[in-house]
Amino acid sequence: MVSVFGGMTNERKIRIYYNERELTALRVGLWKGHFKTREGFFDWNKPAALMFHLRMDPFEKQDGSKSQHMAMEKSWIGGLMRDVLGQHMMSLKKFQPRQKGSSLVLRDVLE
């Protein structure tokens, strides 16, 4: 498939997001689910359960009760995300990472 600018387009429908070495989000098509979020660059990742439809909310700003309500209405996407993450974890078991991810946590740096 060729894009408007003459290059090839990305046909991947699934994207997995990591923050250093922690799984933080998963995108399947136009749906994106956050498992961990942080407020600032140096903040800790905090557990979260946020769901966004990227065409309706491209900047991912409508979180909170609206996001929870949408996640409950579209519960089928949770099963799809579970299957995708299961396949991803199986691939990590089969093809283990060669090096450990870096960290800004002092105790991890000293080890």
Secondary structure, DSSP 4 states (H G I P E B T S, - for coil): -B-TTSSBPP---EEEEEETTEEEEEEETTEEEEEEE-SSTTSPPEEEEEEEETTT-TT----THHHHHHHHHTTHHHHHHHHHHHHHHHHHHHS--SSPPP---HHHHH-
